[in-house]
Amino acid sequence: MQVFWKQGYEGASLQDLTVAMGINRPSLYAAFGDKRELFRKALDRYEAQSCYMTEAAAQPTARGFALTLLRGVAGYTTDEAHPPGCLVVQGALAGGARNECIRQELIGRRDAVERLVCQRLERAREEGDLPADSDPADLARYLITVVRGLAVQAAGGAGREELLRVVDLAMLAWPAGAP
């Protein structure tokens, strides 16, 4: 996972992967089938350990959800225990045609997160936690755009405190009248 996170899908060679895992190529193929399947498993693991979405979903208000989500991203993408940024954002932003399926995999995973955010915000509007005229899909797109921007900034070297200031600014755009 770390190799893919640092180097992206195309940048990660089989040699890099086998060295990082302490196995040989036949063992990699026996365990995972191929590099694409190994990448999918790495994405699954990445998503499983990115607990900020779970913490955000547990918040009782939409504003709390948004704030916890953005702060969680700022913290996770700058955590020194792993590479900066986001594997799902950076994994295959640029890539050749032969790896289109990887690009599509990442697009699908990013879209799934946006749908989850939208569902949470739809529930908030139904419960009166967001103004009736707010658009959950637009708010979800806004939050996800900020999330991705935070991840790109972190990958570029921005620190946690810088990103938290961006979070504070982003929250200024939260719908008026929302708790």
Stockholm file with secondary structure:
# STOCKHOLM 1.0

chainA/1-179         MQVFWKQGYEGASLQDLTVAMGINRPSLYAAFGDKRELFRKALDRYEAQSCYMTEAAAQPTARGFALTLLRGVAGYTTDEAHPPGCLVVQGALAGGARNECIRQELIGRRDAVERLVCQRLERAREEGDLPADSDPADLARYLITVVRGLAVQAAGGAGREELLRVVDLAMLAWPAGAP
#=GR chainA/1-179 SS CHHHHHHHHHHCCHHHHHHHHTCCHHHHHHHHSSHHHHHHHHHHHHHHHCTHHHHHHTCSSHHHHHHHHHHHHHHHTTCTTSCSSCHHHHTTSSCCGGGHHHHHHHHHHHHHHHHHHHHHHHHHHHTTSSCTTCCHHHHHHHHHHHHHHHHHHHHTTCCHHHHHHHHHHHHTTSCTTCC
#=GC SS_cons         CHHHHHHHHHHCCHHHHHHHHTCCHHHHHHHHSSHHHHHHHHHHHHHHHCTHHHHHHTCSSHHHHHHHHHHHHHHHTTCTTSCSSCHHHHTTSSCCGGGHHHHHHHHHHHHHHHHHHHHHHHHHHHTTSSCTTCCHHHHHHHHHHHHHHHHHHHHTTCCHHHHHHHHHHHHTTSCTTCC
//
